Amino acid sequence: MKIELRKDFTWALVVPSSMGVRITPAGSQPVHCSDTFNMQVTSAETNVASVPAYLGLPVKVLTTFVKDSPIARMIKDNLSGRHMAYEGVEVEQGGPWGFRHQFNIADSGYGSRGPRVHNDRAGEVGRMLNVKDFDLERLFDDEGVQILHLSGLIAALSAETSNFCLELARAARKHDTRISFDLNFRASFWKEREKELSATFREIAGISDILVGNEEDFQLCLGIPGPEEGGKDLSAKIDSFREMIKRVKKEFPSTSVFATTLRQVKNTNEHLWGAIMLEGDKWHVVEPREIHVLDRIGGGDGFVGGLLYGVLKGWEPDKWIQFGWATGTLATTVVTDYAQPADEDQVWSIWKGNARVKR
């Protein structure tokens, strides 16, 4: 089964996002004992969008910016360099204690020392994402969008962004745009908003074509019982993951594709990485394989980006999950938290386990 996409479109993929910067110590060191740091532009949603953007598909980011901020300028230049168009209002900073772009401070870990991520999101301008600031008729009707990708991080960021994602999903459905939804549960975002967010997430999931999440996401966002233990290793747990996805499909029967990644951490730099996808009534499984990890953050986003690229290219479904597995793997080999594929051949070489020199 293939997902039918619009033939008349300006944008292959559109993502709403709250942009910020990621700060990591040099040399895989802990944050508290470092004095040299790298800073990069980041957001989970643009991590996803990077895969199709680098591979030549037209991508647009919907966001907000702090007016006259050097960080906003850095973000705009970075998005342009990643071949993404962007649209968003400029919000006055309002003085030193006003709005800003989020900071994500990350220790990537090494060996037996696990990664640690500290989110500093006070005054985050992305919490103001508002449907009134965008012309949805122009975007979805006049320009045309093949896939709208939504993240639970944005859907739960604030009451405004929850409504924004709902209105985007409704407009997408009205104009025959396919919807991808990565649940991305974050407990701190849901605190004291559980009832409201559960209703929002269930409505978006109910009109989504592609639904992505891990066992925690499906349980805590949608109230679906997670997988049973099923053994100590991932391969033994695959059947229990199938049962969980069947429960999700029963709850959301109009969704075409359900997917989740499978990860077992041997140490910070050695993981077993796999994936499972239900497309229609057909299962596609990538049995967990060993990968070597420089920085795990962004691997899941890379998987979604590769899967969506396969859908957008009109490939057969078995290729979607294979390409997604490989672009997720690619993301874990670089210091950015997003994959930057040189071309499709590089990705397929990762899938095939071919790390030989190409001259």
N, C-alpha and C positions, 0 to 999 in steps of 0.2 A: 504494500500500500504506500502510495506517495501522498504527501501533503500538497494540495492544490494551492498555488500561489498566484497572486495578481500578475498579469502580464504587462499592464500599464502602470509603471511606477517610476518615481525618482529615487526612492530610497529602498535598498534591499533590507536594511535593518535600522530601526530607531530605538534608542535607549534613553530613558530619563535617568538622571544621575546627579548626585551631590559630589562635586569634585573637591579634592584636597591634595595634601602632600604626604608622602611616606618617608620617614627618616630612619635610616638603618646604620649601625656602626660599621666601619670598615673592617674587613678581615674576619667576618662572622663572630665578632666579639659581643659580649653582653653590653647592654645600654649603660648600666651604672658604672662600668669601668672603662669607658671609652671617651676619647676627646676628639675623634675624627669621625664624621658622619657623611653619608650620602643622602641627598634629598631628591625625590622623584615625584612626579604627578601620579595620582592614583584615584581609582574608584572601582568597586567590584564590577559595575555595569560596563565601564569602558574597558576593563580587562576582558570581558566577554567579547565586546565589539572589536577589539584589536585584531582578532584572528581574521574575520572577513575583511576588515579594512586593509590590513597589510597584504591580503591576497587579492585586492583589487575591486572589491564590491563597495558600492556607495553606502556610507554609514552616516547617521546624524545623531548627535547628542543633544538632549534637552536638559538645560541646567540653569543655574543662577550664578551671578558673579558679584563680587564686592567691587564697587566702582573705584577705579584708580589704584587698586591693590597690585603690588608687584607680583604677588602670588597668583592673582587672577591672570595677569599677563603671561606668567610662566605656564599656567594651565592652557590658555588659548594657543600659545605657541606649540606646546606639546601635542595638543589634539590635532592641530594642523599638520605637525610632523608625523603623526600617526595616521594621516590620510582621512581624518574624520572632520566633517562639517559640524558646527555647533550653533545653537540658538539659545539665548537666555537674556533675561533682563539684568540691568546693572543696578545693584542696591547700594545706597549710600552707607558707608561704614558706620557713621554715627559716633565717631570719636574712638579713642583707644579701647573702650569697653563695649564697643558695638559689635557689628558682624565681622565674621572672618570665614575663611575656608578651613575645613577640618584638618587636624594633624593626626597622623597615625605613626606611632613610634614603635619600631619592631626590632626585637632581638631574634635573628633568624635561627639561632641555636647551632649546635655543632656536636656531632657524636652523641654522647650520653646526655648532653644538655639540651633540653627541649626548647622550642621557640616560645617567646613571650611577646604578646602584642598589647600595647597600651594605647587606647583611643582617647584623644583629647578633642572633644567635639563641642565644647561650650561656644555659644554664639554662632553656630554653624549656619551659614547663609543658605545652604541647600534645604534647610527645614522650611524655607519660605516658598518652595516650588508650588506654584498656583496655576490652576487651569486657566484662569483669566488672563494670564500673561502669554498664552499661546493660541494661535488660530488653528484649532483642530480640524475645521472644515478644509482649510487650505492644505494642511499637512496630509490628511488622510484621503481627501477627495481630489483636490486639484493636483497635488504633487503625487500622492500615492505611495503606500508603504507595503512591502511584502510581509515583513515580520516586525512586530513590536515585542521587544524583550523587556520584561519587568522583573525587578528584584524585590524580595521581601524586605531588604534593608531600606529601600526607598519607601515602600508601602507602609512601613512601620515608623518612619523617622519622626513624623508629626501628624497631627490631625489634617493639616493642609496637604501634606504629601500623600496621605492615605486617600484623600478625596481625589487628588491629582491622578494617582494611579488608577483608581476606579473609573474616572471620567475618560482617561486614555483608553482603558480596556473596552469600555462601552462604545467609544467612537471607532476603535479599531474593528470591533465586531460589526458595527453598522456599515462600515466601508469595505468589508471582506478582506481585512488584514488579518493574518494569522497571529496568534498571541502565544508567546513563550513566557513562562513564569517560573523563576527559580526562588523557592520559598525562603531560604536564607534566614532561619530563625535566629534572633538575638534576644536573650532573656531581658537584658537591660532596657531594650526598646519596648518590650511588651509589658513592663511593670505597670500595674494599675490601669492597663488598657486592654486586658485580655478579651473581654466580651466584645468590645468594639472592633478590635483587630481580627478576631476570629471570624466575625461576620464579613469583614472586608476581604480577608484572604479566601474565604469560601466562595464569595461571589466571583472574585477574579479567577480562582481555580475552576469554577464551574463553566466559564466561557473561554478557558485556555485550550489551545490545541496541543501544547507541549508543556508538561509539568515535570520539574526537576527538584529533587530534594533528597536528603539523607533520612535515616530512620527518625532522628530527632525532629527534623522539619515536618515530616508527615504527622508525627504524633502531636507536637505542640502547636503547630499552625492550623492543622485541619482536624485534629482529634481522632486520627486513625491509629489503631494499635500498631506498634512497631514489630520488628522481627523477633522471633524467639532466638534463644542462644544458638542452637544448631551446631555446636562444636566450637573448638578453639580457633580454627583457622578460617580464612575467608571462603575458601572453596567449599567447606562444609556448611557455611552459612547461606550460600546462594539460594538454596531452596526456601529458606525462611524469608529471604528478601523477596523472592517471587510471590510468596503468600501475602506479604505486606502490600506489594504493588497491586495484587489482585483486589485487595480490600479497598485500596484507593480508587481503582478503576470502577469498582461497583458503586462507590460513592459519587464518582464523577464520570459517568458513562460517555459523555460527549467528547471527552479529551481523547486525542488520537495516540499520543506518545507519552510514556512515563519513563523517567531515567534516573539512575542514581550511580554515583561512583562507589567503589569499594576500596578501602585502604587499610592495610595493616602496617604499623610502624615497628620496624626492627630496631632502628635507632634514627636519629634525626636525619641522617643522610642515606639511609637504606630503607626503602618502603616496598611493600607489595601493593601493586596498583591495578585495579580492574574496574569493570563497569557492567551494568545490567540495564537493559532497555526492553520495554514492552511496546511494540508498535502494532496497533490493531490487536490481533490475537496471536501475534508471533513474537517469540522471545529472541533477543540477541544478547549474548553474553561474551564479555572479554574476561577470560579467566585471569586471576591476579598474577602479574608478572613482576619480577624484581626491577626496580628503577633506582638510579642513583640521584640523590636530591641535593641541590645547592641551597634552595630556599623553597619550602613547600607552599608558602602563601601565594595564592592565585592559581594553583593547579586545578581546583574545581571550576573556576571561571574559565580557564583555558579549555577544559573539557566541554563546557556548554558552548563556547565560541566555535569550536571545531564541529560539534554536532549540528549547530545552526548553519554553519557554512555548508555542510553536506546537504542539508535540507534545501538551502537556497540554490545550490548548484543542480538540484534535481537528481542526485545520485540515488542508487538503491539503498534502502535503510541499513543494510549490514555495513555499508561504508560510513554511515553517519557516526556510529558508535566507535568504529575503528579510528576514524580521523579525530574524533573528540578525545579518545584515549591518548592519541599521539600528541595533540596540541596541548593537552593537560600536562603530559610528560615534558614537553618542550618548555612550558612555563616554569617548571621546577628546576630548570638548568640555567636560568638567567637571574641576574641581580634585580631586575625589575619584577613586579608581580604580574606582569602580562606577557604573553607570548608574542614574539615578533617573527613569524615565519618568513623565511626568505622566498619560499615558493612551495607549491604543493609537494614537489619531489622531496624536499627536506623533511616534511611531515611524514610522508609515506616511508622514508628511510628509517625514521624512528619506529614506526609501526613494525617494520620488517626486522628490526634489530640490527640494521646496517649502519655502523658507526665508522666505516672506513673513510679515508680521505677522498674527497671528490676534487679532481683537478681539472 
